[in-house]
Amino acid sequence: MTGHAADAERAGRGGGRALPGPAAGPDVFTFGETMVALRGSGPLKLGGTMQVSVAGAESNVAIGLARLGHAVRWAGAVGDDEAGALVLRTLRAEGVEVSGAALDPGAPTGLLLFEPRLPEVTRVHYYRAGSAGSRLTADAVEDAFAAAPPRVLHLTGITPALSATARSAAARALRLAGGHGSLVCLDVNFRARLWTAEEATAVLREWVPSVDVLIASDDELPLCLPDGPAARDGATGPAAAGTAAAELDARAEALLDLGVGEVVVKRGAAGATVFGRGLPDGPLHRPATPVRAVDAVGAGDAFVAGYLSALLDGEGPAGRLERAVTTGAFAVASHGDWEGAPTRAELGMLGAPPGTVVR
């Protein structure tokens, strides 16, 4: 490849390392804890009905990618119980390959309760301490890479927060991805109920040089930087907005300096921005796709699925953002963590006029 051709390729993908071409392995490999999810109809202390499903950040992404036509492998541990059978059955039904999943007879499958408290506020209650998923080990990771290395390894900041063994499994996956040339995507996905910001920073900072695509909300970026979490002064107004924008740019630039290929910042209703060395016009922003919001849970995972899907299809940064905000909008407009994830044929439906009937 000539120098000019190489520069053009880097610019097209926003900087960073090239995505490996099609191979015998899956497009994406991801792993973590998936739990049984119970969704209440109101305050839990008042009783009422609950809907049963499954949920987990990594499996949400896996389902989103599978619906878009990609080959995805998920690994994790579930209890040797009916709840674990539901998790595996659901993932298989959605086209996710789960041969690397483990049944743990000594621990239960985790439980997640959703409590809609206000129209725009949902409380989440976790029952995952000592769960099978928290006892995940590096064996599943080793087996997955030995069978067929993936084009993309997708990690979140949730798995290393579960336990020391899960943290070791994630670190091992990073080393294997580097050895096999797999592109690494990290969604920071900080969960304050699982670990402190300082604990997260200690782990994520070590991972950053191995990450090709880092996805985070703007307030999660400091967790990946050497200085760690920093407090904001709480100022508001135009001056504060300008300061926040400058801080965002500086943090993204610092992560690029540390070796990240591209930084994708999820900004909720404000859309998303991608930063990369190869972007000819600087950071690229895409507004959110307007929809009638029904349930924001799972929107971030849907965004990641859309972004990785377009990356696998060879789309440039603009195309990746476009698909990511589209899949994120589908999630916001639907109930559940992953249930509203679109198929490839449905991606254009958000542009249909109100009242459209698809026959």
N, C-alpha and C positions, 0 to 999 in steps of 0.2 A: 504494500500500500504506500502511495506517495505521501509526502509530508502534507500537501494540501488536502488530499483525500482523508488522511487521518484527522486533520483539524476539522474538516466538515463533519466527519462522523461524530467526533466529540461534541461539537456544537449541536448536532441534531439530538443527542440524548441528554444534553445539559451538563456534560462533563462526567468524570468518573470512568470506571472500568466498563469495558464492553460486556454486554449480556452474552453468556455462552449460547451457542447455536443449539438447535434441536438435538437431543441425544436419547439414549435408551431409558434414561430416568424420567421422573415426573417433571413437569414445568416448575412446580413449587412443592417444597417440603416444609411443614410447620408442625409444631408440637406444643403441648401445654395441657392445662386442665380444662375439661368440659364437664359441666355440672347439670343436674336436673334443675330446671327453672320453673318456679311456680309464680304465676302472675295473679295477684289478687284484684278484686273488683273495687276495693276501697281500703280503709284502714284495717290492718290485720287484726287488731284487738277486737274488732266488731264481728269477726268471722266473715261469712259469705262464701262465694264460689271462687275457685282458683283454676286457671288453665295450666296444663302441664306441657312443658316443652324442654328443650335443652339449650344451654348457652355457654359460651367460652370465646374469648377474643380470637384465639387462633382458629378455632373451628368455624367461627363466623366468617372469617376471611376465606377459609378453605371452601365453605359452601358457596360464598359469593363468586369465587373463581371457577368452581365447578359448573355453576349455572351459566357462566360465560364461555364454557367450552374448553376449559383448561384441565390438564391432568394434575391432580393434587393428591398428595399423600399427607395424612395426619397421623401423628403418634402421640400417645399419652397413656395414662393408667386410669382405669376405672375399677370400681369394686366389682367383685363377682356376685352381683346382685341384680335385681330387676331394673334399678335405676341405671346401672352400667349397661345393661342390655339395651335400654332405650337410647342411650347415647350412641352406641355403636350402630344400632339399627337405623337411627335417624341419619347419621353420617353416610352410611352405605346407601340409603335411599336417595340421598342427594348427590351421589356420584363421587364421593370422597373415598379414596383408598385407605383402609384402616388396618391392613395386615400387620402393621408394626405396633398396634395397640396392645397393652398388657392388661390382663385381669388380675387384680390383687385380692386374694381371698382374706387377707388380714385387715382390710380397711374399707370403709364404705365409699361410695360415690358421693362427691360433694353436692351441696344443696344451695340454691340461690332463690331468694324471695324478693319479688318486686311488689312494692306497695305504692300505688298511685295516691298521693296525698292531696295534691292540687292539680288543676288542669295542666300546669307547666312544671310540676315538681313530682318526681318519683323517688321514693327512698328504696335503697337496695340493702338487703340483709344477707350476709354470707355465712354459711355453715360448712367451712372447708378445712378447719384445723384438724390435722391427723387424717385427712381424706386420702384416698388412693392416688388422686392426682398430685397431691403434695409430696408423695413418695416416689415420684418419677425419678428414674436413674438414667445414666448415660447409655445403657444397653440398647434402648430403642433407637437412639440417635446413631450409634455405631452400626446397628443392623441396617438402618435406612440408607446410609451412605455406602455400606458394603454392597447392598443389593443393586443400587443404581443411583449415583449422585444426581441431585436435582439441578436445574438451571438456576433456581432461586431458593435460598434459605430465608424464610420469614420468621423473625423472632419478635417477641414483645417484652416489655419490662415487667410483665406480670409473672411470667414463669420463674425468673430468678428470685423473685420475692417470696415464693412459696416455701422453699426449704433449701438447706445446703446441698442436698442431692440434686434438686431441680436446677439450682444455680450451676452446679458442676456439669450437668447435662447440657445446659445452654452454652457454657464456655467451651465444652468439647465440640459442640456443633459448629461454633465459630472457627475453631481450628480445622475441623474437617472441611468446612466450606472453603477455607483458604487453600488447603491442600488440593482440593478437587476443582478449583476454579469457579465455584458457584458464586453468583452474585448474592450479597447479603443485604436484606431489608430489615430495618429495626423500627418498630412502632413503639415509642417510649411508653405510652399507656400507663402512666404513674398511678398507683393505687395507694393512697395514704393509709388505708386500713391494713395493708399488708407489710409495709416497711416505711421507714422515715425517709425524708428527702436526702438526708446525709448518707444513709445506707444505699439508696439508689444511686447517688452520685459516685460513690466509691466503686460500684460495679460498672455503671454505664460509661464512666470516663475511661475505664480500661478497654471497653468494647469499641469505642468510637473509631479508632484507627482502622478497624477491620470492617467498618460499615460502608456500603456503597450508596444506599438510599436510606436516609434517616427521616422518619415521619414523626411529627410531634405537634402539639399545640404550642402557641407562643410562650406560655408560662412553664412548659416542660423543658424548653431548650437549656435553661441554666443547669438542669440536672446532668447534662452531658458535658459541661465545661469544667475546666480545672478549678475555677473559683467556686463552683457549686451553686446551690440556691441562693438567691439574693432577694432581699425584701424591697418592695416598691414603696414610695412615699405616699401613695394614695392621692396624688394630685390629679385634678381633672381639667378639662378645657382644651383649647387648641394647642397651647404650649405643651401640655402633658401628652396629647396625641402625637405631636411631633417628636417628643422625647421617646415615646414608646416605639414609634416607627424606627427611629435611629438605633434604639437598643436592639430591636429585632434584626435589623441589618447587620449590626456589629456581632451579634451572637451567631447568626448564620455564617458570616465571614470567618469567625473564629473556628467554627466546626469544619468549614471547608479547609482551613489552614491545617487542621489536625488530621486531615486525610479523608474526610467524608466526601463521596462523589457528588451527591446532591442532597440538599436539605429541603424537605417539603413541610410547610407549616399549615396545619389545619386551623382555620379561623372561624369555624361555625357558620353563623348566618352571614358573615363577611366574606366567605369563600375560602380560597387557599392560595398560597404563594410558593413558588419553587425557586430556590437559589442554586446556582451552579456555575463553575468556572467557564464552561463552554457556551453560556447563553450570550448571544451577540448583543442584546439590548438590556442586559442586566436582569434582575429578578423578574419573573413572569407571574402575574396575578390573574386569577379567574374568579369572578363573583360566584356566589352560590346560586344554584338554580331555584327560583321561587316555587314553593309548593305549599299546600295547606298542611301544616305540621300536625301529626297525629301522635308520634312517639319518637323521641330523639335517641332512645337507647339503641345502640348498634350502628349509629350513623358513621362513627369513626372507623369501625371495621369495614363497613361497606365502602367507604372512601378508599381505604387501603386496597381492597379487592379490585376496585375499578382502576386504580393507579397501576397496580401490578399487571392487570390484564392488558392494559394499553401498552405497558412496557414490553410485555411478552410479544405483543403484536407488532412491535417495531415502531410505535408512535413516538414522536418527539414530545418535548415537555408540554406544549400546548394541548396536544391530543391526550396526553396522560391526565392533565388537570381536568380537561373536559369530561372524560369518562369518569374520573373520580368524583367530581361534584354531581354528576348524574346519578351514579350508584348511591352516593350519600343521600341525595334527594329522595330516591326510592325508599330508602330506609326510614327517613323522617316522615314520609307520607304513609307508612305502614306500621301496624302493630307488630311487636316482636323484635328479637335481636337480628334474625336473619331471614325471617319468613317472607319479607317483601323484596328480597334481592332479585334483580331482574335477570332474565335470560338475555342472550345477545339480541334476539329478535325484538325484545321489548325495550331496548335502550332508547328508541326514538319516541316512545309513547308520551314522555313528559311534554313534548312540544305540541301535542294534540289539543285542539280547542276544548273548553269545558263542555261537557255533555256529549262528547264523542262516543259513539258505540262502535267497537271494532267487531266486524262481522266476518 
